[in-house]
Amino acid sequence: MKEVKGFTFIELVFVLFIISLLTFLVIPGLFSTLKKQQTKQFFTTFDADILYIQNSALGTQQHVRILFEEDYYVIRNNRTKEAIKRYYPEHISRITKSNNRISFNDSGTVISPFSYRFEDETTTYKIVFPLGKGRHYIEKQ
């Protein structure tokens, strides 16, 4: 008789059990990492968009502004009638409902200084435009 080499059914089930257990432990961590990266990318893009409208307004009479909607914001340029729409990630929501516009004057200063709040599942983010300052900052709360 020839000797048969291979794995028994019990050994295969045991290996599959270990692989599925490791999968169940790793996947939730991947989803939280994905959400953190989406949040980081959203605020990086939002920061760049604010600097874009500020630089567009500097020294010109262009009226470029950011308008907030329920689940997205729009960068609107009145002169070229250009509009760029950017959606919030699904897990981020805008808390501030009263002031829905960011715009700058020709010296690069924000027209109506205000704080905007966004939140995800664990953190609240505050975008602050200080009075009389040209810059803004984003802080976690």
BATORVO-546348 format. One record per atom (N, C-alpha, C): residue number from 0; residue in one letter; atom name; x, y, z. Coordinates in steps of 0.05 Angstrom, whole numbers. Layout:
     i   aa   at       xx       yy       zz
   NUM    A   CA        X        Y        Z
...
END
This chain:
     i   aa   at       xx       yy       zz
     0    M    N       17      -24        0
     0    M   CA        0        0        0
     0    M    C       17       25        0
     1    K    N        8       45      -15
     1    K   CA       22       71      -15
     1    K    C       14       86       10
     2    E    N       33      102       19
     2    E   CA       27      119       42
     2    E    C       14      145       32
     3    V    N       -9      152       43
     3    V   CA      -24      176       34
     3    V    C      -16      199       53
     4    K    N       -7      221       40
     4    K   CA        1      244       55
     4    K    C      -20      266       50
     5    G    N      -26      281       71
     5    G   CA      -45      302       69
     5    G    C      -55      311       96
     6    F    N      -74      329       96
     6    F   CA      -85      339      121
     6    F    C     -111      325      127
     7    T    N     -116      322      152
     7    T   CA     -142      310      160
     7    T    C     -163      333      160
     8    F    N     -188      325      161
     8    F   CA     -210      344      162
     8    F    C     -208      362      187
     9    I    N     -201      350      209
     9    I   CA     -199      365      234
     9    I    C     -177      386      232
    10    E    N     -155      380      220
    10    E   CA     -134      400      217
    10    E    C     -142      423      200
    11    L    N     -157      417      178
    11    L   CA     -166      438      160
    11    L    C     -187      456      174
    12    V    N     -205      444      190
    12    V   CA     -224      460      205
    12    V    C     -210      478      225
    13    F    N     -191      467      238
    13    F   CA     -176      482      259
    13    F    C     -162      506      246
    14    V    N     -149      503      223
    14    V   CA     -135      525      209
    14    V    C     -155      546      200
    15    L    N     -178      537      189
    15    L   CA     -199      556      180
    15    L    C     -210      572      204
    16    F    N     -213      558      227
    16    F   CA     -222      572      251
    16    F    C     -203      594      259
    17    I    N     -177      588      259
    17    I   CA     -157      608      267
    17    I    C     -157      632      247
    18    I    N     -159      626      222
    18    I   CA     -159      648      202
    18    I    C     -184      665      205
    19    S    N     -207      653      209
    19    S   CA     -232      669      212
    19    S    C     -231      685      238
    20    L    N     -220      674      259
    20    L   CA     -218      688      284
    20    L    C     -200      713      281
    21    L    N     -177      710      268
    21    L   CA     -160      733      263
    21    L    C     -173      753      245
    22    T    N     -189      744      225
    22    T   CA     -203      763      208
    22    T    C     -224      779      224
    23    F    N     -238      767      241
    23    F   CA     -258      781      257
    23    F    C     -245      801      277
    24    L    N     -221      795      285
    24    L   CA     -207      814      302
    24    L    C     -195      838      287
    25    V    N     -187      834      263
    25    V   CA     -172      855      248
    25    V    C     -191      873      233
    26    I    N     -213      864      222
    26    I   CA     -230      880      204
    26    I    C     -242      904      218
    27    P    N     -253      903      243
    27    P   CA     -263      927      256
    27    P    C     -242      949      259
    28    G    N     -217      941      264
    28    G   CA     -195      960      265
    28    G    C     -190      974      239
    29    L    N     -194      959      217
    29    L   CA     -190      970      190
    29    L    C     -211      991      184
    30    F    N     -236      986      192
    30    F   CA     -257     1005      187
    30    F    C     -253     1031      203
    31    S    N     -244     1029      228
    31    S   CA     -239     1054      243
    31    S    C     -215     1069      231
    32    T    N     -195     1055      222
    32    T   CA     -173     1068      209
    32    T    C     -181     1082      183
    33    L    N     -199     1069      168
    33    L   CA     -209     1081      143
    33    L    C     -225     1107      149
    34    K    N     -241     1106      170
    34    K   CA     -257     1130      177
    34    K    C     -238     1153      186
    35    K    N     -217     1146      201
    35    K   CA     -198     1167      210
    35    K    C     -184     1179      186
    36    Q    N     -177     1163      166
    36    Q   CA     -164     1173      142
    36    Q    C     -183     1190      126
    37    Q    N     -208     1182      124
    37    Q   CA     -228     1198      110
    37    Q    C     -231     1225      123
    38    T    N     -232     1225      150
    38    T   CA     -235     1250      165
    38    T    C     -211     1268      160
    39    K    N     -187     1257      162
    39    K   CA     -163     1272      158
    39    K    C     -162     1284      129
    40    Q    N     -170     1268      109
    40    Q   CA     -170     1277       82
    40    Q    C     -191     1299       78
    41    F    N     -214     1296       90
    41    F   CA     -235     1317       88
    41    F    C     -225     1344       98
    42    F    N     -213     1344      122
    42    F   CA     -204     1369      134
    42    F    C     -180     1380      119
    43    T    N     -163     1364      108
    43    T   CA     -141     1373       91
    43    T    C     -151     1387       66
    44    T    N     -171     1374       53
    44    T   CA     -183     1386       29
    44    T    C     -198     1412       36
    45    F    N     -213     1411       58
    45    F   CA     -228     1435       67
    45    F    C     -209     1458       73
    46    D    N     -187     1452       86
    46    D   CA     -166     1473       92
    46    D    C     -155     1484       66
    47    A    N     -149     1467       47
    47    A   CA     -139     1477       21
    47    A    C     -160     1493        6
    48    D    N     -185     1486        8
    48    D   CA     -206     1502       -5
    48    D    C     -209     1529        7
    49    I    N     -207     1531       34
    49    I   CA     -208     1557       47
    49    I    C     -185     1575       38
    50    L    N     -161     1563       36
    50    L   CA     -138     1578       27
    50    L    C     -141     1587       -2
    51    Y    N     -154     1570      -18
    51    Y   CA     -159     1576      -46
    51    Y    C     -177     1601      -49
    52    I    N     -200     1601      -34
    52    I   CA     -218     1624      -36
    52    I    C     -205     1649      -24
    53    Q    N     -188     1646       -4
    53    Q   CA     -175     1669        7
    53    Q    C     -155     1680      -13
    54    N    N     -139     1663      -26
    54    N   CA     -120     1673      -46
    54    N    C     -134     1684      -70
    55    S    N     -157     1674      -78
    55    S   CA     -172     1684     -100
    55    S    C     -182     1712      -94
    56    A    N     -189     1717      -69
    56    A   CA     -200     1743      -62
    56    A    C     -178     1764      -57
    57    L    N     -154     1755      -51
    57    L   CA     -132     1774      -44
    57    L    C     -125     1792      -67
    58    G    N     -129     1818      -63
    58    G   CA     -121     1837      -83
    58    G    C     -139     1839     -107
    59    T    N     -161     1825     -107
    59    T   CA     -180     1826     -129
    59    T    C     -208     1832     -119
    60    Q    N     -226     1836     -136
    60    Q   CA     -254     1839     -129
    60    Q    C     -270     1814     -134
    61    Q    N     -256     1792     -139
    61    Q   CA     -271     1767     -143
    61    Q    C     -286     1759     -118
    62    H    N     -309     1749     -122
    62    H   CA     -326     1740     -100
    62    H    C     -327     1710     -100
    63    V    N     -307     1697      -89
    63    V   CA     -306     1668      -86
    63    V    C     -313     1661      -58
    64    R    N     -331     1642      -54
    64    R   CA     -340     1636      -27
    64    R    C     -346     1606      -24
    65    I    N     -348     1597        0
    65    I   CA     -356     1570        6
    65    I    C     -384     1572       18
    66    L    N     -403     1557        7
    66    L   CA     -430     1555       17
    66    L    C     -435     1527       27
    67    F    N     -446     1526       52
    67    F   CA     -451     1500       64
    67    F    C     -480     1491       59
    68    E    N     -483     1466       52
    68    E   CA     -509     1453       49
    68    E    C     -510     1431       70
    69    E    N     -531     1415       69
    69    E   CA     -535     1395       90
    69    E    C     -513     1374       90
    70    D    N     -506     1363       67
    70    D   CA     -486     1341       66
    70    D    C     -463     1347       47
    71    Y    N     -460     1372       39
    71    Y   CA     -437     1379       22
    71    Y    C     -433     1410       24
    72    Y    N     -410     1419       13
    72    Y   CA     -406     1447       11
    72    Y    C     -398     1453      -18
    73    V    N     -402     1478      -26
    73    V   CA     -398     1486      -54
    73    V    C     -378     1510      -53
    74    I    N     -358     1508      -70
    74    I   CA     -340     1531      -75
    74    I    C     -351     1545     -100
    75    R    N     -360     1570      -96
    75    R   CA     -373     1584     -118
    75    R    C     -358     1609     -125
    76    N    N     -354     1613     -151
    76    N   CA     -341     1637     -161
    76    N    C     -361     1652     -179
    77    N    N     -369     1676     -170
    77    N   CA     -389     1691     -185
    77    N    C     -380     1700     -212
    78    R    N     -354     1707     -214
    78    R   CA     -344     1717     -240
    78    R    C     -344     1696     -262
    79    T    N     -334     1673     -256
    79    T   CA     -332     1652     -276
    79    T    C     -356     1632     -276
    80    K    N     -374     1636     -256
    80    K   CA     -397     1618     -253
    80    K    C     -389     1589     -248
    81    E    N     -365     1586     -237
    81    E   CA     -354     1560     -232
    81    E    C     -364     1551     -204
    82    A    N     -370     1525     -201
    82    A   CA     -379     1514     -175
    82    A    C     -366     1487     -172
    83    I    N     -354     1483     -149
    83    I   CA     -342     1457     -142
    83    I    C     -357     1446     -118
    84    K    N     -368     1422     -120
    84    K   CA     -383     1410      -98
    84    K    C     -367     1389      -85
    85    R    N     -365     1390      -58
    85    R   CA     -350     1370      -43
    85    R    C     -369     1359      -21
    86    Y    N     -372     1333      -21
    86    Y   CA     -389     1320       -2
    86    Y    C     -374     1314       24
    87    Y    N     -388     1315       47
    87    Y   CA     -376     1307       72
    87    Y    C     -375     1276       72
    88    P    N     -356     1264       85
    88    P   CA     -357     1235       89
    88    P    C     -382     1228      104
    89    E    N     -391     1204      101
    89    E   CA     -417     1195      113
    89    E    C     -417     1197      143
    90    H    N     -395     1194      156
    90    H   CA     -394     1195      185
    90    H    C     -389     1222      197
    91    I    N     -387     1243      180
    91    I   CA     -383     1271      189
    91    I    C     -408     1287      184
    92    S    N     -416     1303      204
    92    S   CA     -439     1320      200
    92    S    C     -432     1348      209
    93    R    N     -445     1368      197
    93    R   CA     -441     1396      205
    93    R    C     -460     1403      227
    94    I    N     -450     1414      249
    94    I   CA     -467     1421      271
    94    I    C     -477     1450      268
    95    T    N     -459     1468      260
    95    T   CA     -466     1496      257
    95    T    C     -486     1500      234
    96    K    N     -509     1510      241
    96    K   CA     -530     1514      221
    96    K    C     -535     1543      214
    97    S    N     -527     1562      231
    97    S   CA     -535     1590      228
    97    S    C     -520     1604      206
    98    N    N     -494     1603      205
    98    N   CA     -479     1617      185
    98    N    C     -469     1596      164
    99    N    N     -478     1599      140
    99    N   CA     -472     1578      120
    99    N    C     -454     1589       98
   100    R    N     -436     1608      104
   100    R   CA     -420     1620       83
   100    R    C     -392     1628       94
   101    I    N     -372     1623       78
   101    I   CA     -345     1633       84
   101    I    C     -336     1649       60
   102    S    N     -329     1674       65
   102    S   CA     -318     1691       43
   102    S    C     -298     1711       54
   103    F    N     -280     1720       37
   103    F   CA     -259     1738       45
   103    F    C     -261     1764       29
   104    N    N     -251     1786       41
   104    N   CA     -249     1811       26
   104    N    C     -223     1813       11
   105    D    N     -218     1835       -3
   105    D   CA     -195     1837      -20
   105    D    C     -168     1839       -5
   106    S    N     -169     1843       21
   106    S   CA     -144     1843       37
   106    S    C     -139     1815       49
   107    G    N     -156     1796       43
   107    G   CA     -151     1768       53
   107    G    C     -163     1763       81
   108    T    N     -179     1782       91
   108    T   CA     -191     1778      117
   108    T    C     -219     1767      114
   109    V    N     -227     1749      131
   109    V   CA     -253     1736      129
   109    V    C     -274     1758      134
   110    I    N     -296     1757      118
   110    I   CA     -316     1778      119
   110    I    C     -333     1776      145
   111    S    N     -341     1752      152
   111    S   CA     -357     1749      177
   111    S    C     -343     1728      194
   112    P    N     -327     1736      213
   112    P   CA     -313     1717      231
   112    P    C     -333     1700      246
   113    F    N     -328     1674      245
   113    F   CA     -347     1655      257
   113    F    C     -333     1629      262
   114    S    N     -345     1612      278
   114    S   CA     -334     1585      283
   114    S    C     -354     1565      272
   115    Y    N     -343     1546      258
   115    Y   CA     -359     1524      246
   115    Y    C     -353     1499      261
   116    R    N     -373     1483      266
   116    R   CA     -369     1458      280
   116    R    C     -378     1434      263
   117    F    N     -360     1414      263
   117    F   CA     -366     1388      250
   117    F    C     -362     1367      271
   118    E    N     -375     1345      268
   118    E   CA     -370     1322      286
   118    E    C     -371     1296      272
   119    D    N     -355     1278      282
   119    D   CA     -357     1250      272
   119    D    C     -366     1233      296
   120    E    N     -362     1208      296
   120    E   CA     -373     1191      317
   120    E    C     -361     1196      344
   121    T    N     -336     1205      345
   121    T   CA     -322     1208      370
   121    T    C     -312     1236      376
   122    T    N     -309     1253      357
   122    T   CA     -295     1279      360
   122    T    C     -311     1301      348
   123    T    N     -310     1325      361
   123    T   CA     -321     1349      349
   123    T    C     -298     1366      340
   124    Y    N     -300     1377      315
   124    Y   CA     -279     1394      303
   124    Y    C     -290     1422      301
   125    K    N     -274     1441      308
   125    K   CA     -282     1469      307
   125    K    C     -263     1484      288
   126    I    N     -275     1496      267
   126    I   CA     -259     1512      249
   126    I    C     -264     1541      257
   127    V    N     -242     1555      265
   127    V   CA     -244     1581      277
   127    V    C     -232     1602      258
   128    F    N     -246     1623      254
   128    F   CA     -237     1646      239
   128    F    C     -235     1670      258
   129    P    N     -211     1675      269
   129    P   CA     -209     1697      289
   129    P    C     -215     1724      277
   130    L    N     -226     1742      293
   130    L   CA     -232     1769      284
   130    L    C     -206     1784      277
   131    G    N     -206     1795      253
   131    G   CA     -183     1811      244
   131    G    C     -159     1796      235
   132    K    N     -160     1770      235
   132    K   CA     -138     1754      226
   132    K    C     -144     1742      198
   133    G    N     -123     1738      183
   133    G   CA     -126     1727      156
   133    G    C     -127     1696      156
   134    R    N     -117     1684      177
   134    R   CA     -115     1655      178
   134    R    C     -138     1643      194
   135    H    N     -141     1617      191
   135    H   CA     -160     1602      206
   135    H    C     -145     1578      218
   136    Y    N     -158     1564      236
   136    Y   CA     -147     1540      247
   136    Y    C     -169     1520      253
   137    I    N     -161     1495      254
   137    I   CA     -180     1473      260
   137    I    C     -171     1460      286
   138    E    N     -189     1459      305
   138    E   CA     -182     1446      330
   138    E    C     -201     1423      337
   139    K    N     -190     1403      349
   139    K   CA     -206     1380      359
   139    K    C     -216     1387      386
   140    Q    N     -240     1378      392
   140    Q   CA     -251     1383      419
   140    Q    C     -260     1357      431
END
